[in-house]
Amino acid sequence: MMKIFKEGIPIFPVLVFLVFISWVTVMYSQGYRLNFNKKQVKVTQTGILSVRSIPEGAKIYLNDQITTATNSTISSLAPGSYKVSLKKEGFTEWKKTVIVYNDKVTDITALLISQSPRIEPLTNYGVSTFAMSNDGTKIAYATKNGKEPGIWLLPLTGPASISIFSGNRNRVIADSSSIAYSLAEGLEWSPDDKEILVKINKERYFLVSLSGSQNINPESFSDPIPTYNAWKLQKEELLTKYLEKLQIPDEILSLAKSPDAIWSPDFRKFMIKKSVEKEKLTFEIYNFEDPLPVGEERKYTPLTIGTKDPVNVSWYSDSYHLVIVDGSTIEIIRVDGSNRTEIFTGNLLSNLVFPTPSGDKVIVLSSFKQSAPGDLYTISLR
């Protein structure tokens, strides 16, 4: 033995050993593991779960066993299905059965909903109607607003916080001696968010431009059809530009182009309602993400309702959840139909509920006193 070392270490065995160690390291990093079972040694490949929660810091339970906390990865998992649940004090528990695949990372982003949401006012002079811009960054609302009644804009992005004290809101058109815009019955944004159609009543409309200085005496008209037709052409042009970037099968293209298709904020998914049986409607979601994330599917059917149910369904700001308004209750549900969670139950004066761009709040029209007019409020999700 001493003689061998005196003559130097053999090169070939060392090279073989180094190559073996390198191979083992590469195989391990790719998820392969040795499985000793019944005196047989098998090489199996494993997968990884990457678990993130909003907010973070939730405990991760895998098949009812606590594992770690978000945000983190769980590696060396044998392929198969796992029950995943996330728990954080003060938030509703999140649960889902997740498939782990060979040599793949399955990403989970769990939206945790507060069990005690904060409700804060945005206005305090009464709001008759409101509408979110198509890009989700601004709210238009009609309000008496004390000594400055009219149509106002509230930006939802920027350095200032969204609250009743926000100083970055501005009035786009003021009430006049003859027209009370503050009592409008409805507001609608143009597809390019450059105009707002103000409906005073069924026989009187105004088209308000958002470019330039404050509007003064815009022209009144009684027939909104020409405006809607012009906007329809704008929508078709914008949609055509988006569709050119997506790989949409021919059999689905007609649905994607339909005016009934409601596109997600990221313009990678659309939702459409279909009649499935007598007095039943189902919501179908088509997903055109490329590449398709591990664990996601091209089509989901997360929700079925009655044709007479007063339910409004819209997209949440992350494009992976839907907001459901059913009477006095607001819920959120993932596009795959999992984790349907109540956000709020109370006196809602509109079935329109809009999430803020960051997704931390939703904006509603409500009143907490029977004799008081409705105002805008934010409800925190976390």
N, C-alpha and C positions, 0 to 999 in steps of 0.2 A: 504493500500500500504506500509506504513512504517512498519507495522507489518510483512509483507512478507519479507522485506529486513533484519529486525531484526532477523528473524528466518533463514536467509541465502538464497542464490540464488538457485532456484530449479535446480538440476543437469540435469534431463532429457531434458527440453527445451533447455538448453545450448548445450548439446550434439547434439540434432537435428539441432540446428542452425549451429554449427561448421561443421557437416556433409554436410549440405546444401551448405554452403560457399565453402567447399572443392570440392563438386561436380560441382558447378558453375565454379570454377576456372579451374578444369580439362576440362570441356566441352568447356570453352572459349579458353583455350590453344589449343584445338583440332579443333578450327575453328567454333564452333557452336555459333549462334546468335539468339536472340529473334527478331521476325519480327512481328510488330504490323500493321495489315492490315484489314480494315473493321471490326473493333471491335473484331477481332480474333487474338489470340496470337499463332504464329507458331515458332517452333524451327527449324532453317535451318542451314546447315553446309556450311562453306565457304572454300576458297582456298587461296593460297599465290603465288605471283610472286616474284622471286628473280632475280633481274636485275643487270647484270654486263656488263661493256663496256671496251674495250681496244682501246685507253686509257680511263681511268676513268674520272669522272667529267662531264658526259653528262646529260642534262636535260631529264627527263622521262615524256612523254605525254601519258596519258591513255584515249582513246576515245577523243582525241584532247584537253584534259585538263591536264595542267602541274601538276605533282604529287609530284615528289621529284627528286633527282639526283642519278646517279649511284656512287658507288656500294651500293645497299640497297635492302630491301624487302618491298613489298606492301601486307599487310595482310587484312583479312576480306573482300575478294572479293567474290561476289556471283558467283557460277559456270556459265560458258558461255564463249563466245568469246569476245576478247578485241582487239582493234586496239592499238598497241604499237609503238611509234616512239621515237627515241633518237636523240637529237640535241646537237651538240657541235661546237662552232665557229671554222672555218677552216677545218671542216670535212664534208663529205657527210652524209646527213640524213639517218638514218637507220629506216626501217619500216617493220612491220610484224603483221599479225593477229595471236593472241596466244589464246589457249584454257586453261581456268582455271578449275580445277577439284576439287570435294569435298575432303577435308582432305588431299590434296596433294600440294607439292611445285613444281611449274613449273619454271625451271631454264632457264634464257636467258643469253647468252654471245654474245654480239654484237661486231663485228669487225668493227671499224670505220676507214675509209680510208681518208687520207689527201687530200684536194683539191689542194694543192700546194706541191707535193712531191719533196724532195731534190734528186738530181742526183750527185753521187760522183764517181770518177774513182777508179778502183781497180788495173788496169795495165796501162802502158803508152808506151809500146814498140811494140804493135800489138799482137793480139791473133788470131791464125788460127782456133782453135777448143777448146772446153771445155766440161767437164762432171762432174756431181755430184756423189759422192759415194752413195752406196745403203743406208747407215745409215744416210745420209744427213748432215754429219759433215765436209766434205772436198770437195774442188773443185780441179780437175786436169785440167791444161790448157797448151797448146803449145804456146810458145812465143819466140821471138828473144831476148827479155830482155837485150838489150844493148850488153854488153860484155859477158853475160852468157846465151846464147840461149839453149833451150831444153824443156823438160817437167817439169812443176813445180806443187807443191802441196800447196794449201792455206787452212789451218785449219779455220773452221768457228765458232769454240768454243774456250773457254779459256779466260784468263784475257785481252789479247790484243784486241784492237778494230779492226774491219774489215775495213781496209782502204788501200790506196796506200802506206802508211808508215808502214804497218804491217811488223814486223821483224821476224815473226815466220814461214813464208813460206820457202820452201826448194826445191831445184832442185833434181829430182829423176833420170834423165838421161840427159846428156849433148850432144849437137851436136858434131859430129865428122867430120873429113875431108871428109868422104864419105857419111854420113847420116845426113840430116837436120831434126831431130825430131821436131824442132820448126815449120816446115811447114806441120805437119801431117794433114790429112784430117778428122780423127776421133779418138776419145778415148772412150773406154768402160771398165767399172769396172767389175771385177769378182764378183760373188755373195757374197763372204766373204770379199770383199774389200782389198784383199791382192795382187792382180795383176791388171795391166792395159794393155789392148790390144791396141797397137798403130797402126793405119792404115795410112801408108805413102801414098799409092795409092791402086788401086784395085789389084795389083799384089805383094804388099810387106807389110808384117805385122811384128810386134815385140811384144813379151810378156814380159812386164817389171814387175819384182818383187818389192814389196814395203817393203820387210823385209830385214834387214841387211844393208850393206853399199851401196853407189851409184852404179847403174848398169854400167857395162863396156862391150860394145860389145855384147848385147844379140843376140841370134840366129834369123836370118831372115827366114820367111817362106811365101809361096804364097797362101796357103789354110787355112783359119781360121775355117773351118768346124769342125775338131777334137777338137779345143779349145771350140767352141760353144757347141758341144755335151757334153764335160766334164762339162761345166758350167751348162748345162741343168739338168744334174744329181744332181749337187750341189743344184740348185734351188729347185728341187723336194724334196730333203732330208730336206732342211730348211723349205719348205712349209708344209711338212708332220708334222714336230714338232709343227708348229703353229696351224695347223688344229686340232690336237689332243686336244688342249685346248679350242676349240670353239664348241658350240652346233649348228652344221650346218645340216639342213634337207637333207635327201637323194636326194630330187629332185633338190637341188641347189649345191650339192657336186661336180658334174662334172664341173659346171661353176667355182666354187671356185678353182678347181685344174687346170683349163685351163691356158695355157701360155699367153692367152690374158687378163686374170684377172690382174688388177693393184691394188695392196694392199696399203692401207693407211699407214702412218707412225706408227700409233699405232697398226696396224695389227688386227683391229676389224671390218674393212669394206673393201670391194673391189669394184672396178668399172670395168664395161665391156661394150663394144659397141655392139649394135644389130641393124640389119636392120629391120625397121618397115614398110617401104613402098618403092616404087621405088625411088631411089636416095636420100633416107633419112636414117640417122643413129641416134639412140638414145643412150644416156649414162644412164645405170642403175647402181644404187648403192645399195648394200646389206649390212645391218648393223647387226653385231652380238654382240653388247655390252650386257653385262649381269651384273646387271639388265639393262633393257632398260630404259634410262632416261625418265622422264615424258615429254610428248609432242613430243618425237622422234618416228620414225617409222622404221620398218624392211627393207623397200624398198623405194627408191626414184628414180624418173626419172627427173633430174634437167635440162636436156639439149638435144635438138635435132638439128642436123646440116645436111647439104647436104653432100653427099658422095664425092663431088669434092671440098668442102670448105677446104682451107689450114689452118685448125684449129688444134691446139695441146692443149690437156687438161691433166693436171697433178694435183697431190695432193698438197694442202697447208700444212704447217707444223703442224697445229692443228688438222688435220684429220676431220675437219668439213666444210672445204671449198675446192673449186677447183680453180686452176689458168687456165685461158683461154687465149691463144695467137691466135689472128685472124689477120693475116697480120701484120700490124704495131701497133696493139692495144693489150694491156694487161688488162684483167679484172679478177675480183674475184667474185665467186658466192658460196652461201651456198649449202650444199648437198641437201637441200630440194627445191632448185631452187629459193629461195628468195634472195633479195638484191644483184642483179648482178650490180657490180660497176666498173667503169673504174679506172685503176691505172695509166696508161701511154699510150700515143700515140706518136710514133716517129720512127726513122730509126732503126729498128731491123734487125740485120744480121743473126739471128737464131730464130727459133720458140721455142727454149728451154729457159725456164725461171725457175730459182730455188729459192725457199724461203730460207732464213737463218733459222737455228734451232729455234731462238727466234720468228721468224715471223715478225720482225719489218722492214725487207727489202726483196727485190727480186733482184737476180743477173741476168744481161742480157749481151748479146754481141751486141754492137752498135758502131756507128761512127757518130760524129756530124759535120764532115767535109767530103765533097765529095771525096777529094783526100787522106784522111787519112785512114790507116788500122783500122780494128775493135779492140776494147778493151773491157774489162770487166768493168761494172759499177754497182753500187748499186742504187736502187730506193727505197726511204723510203716510208713506208705505213703510218707512224705516226710520 
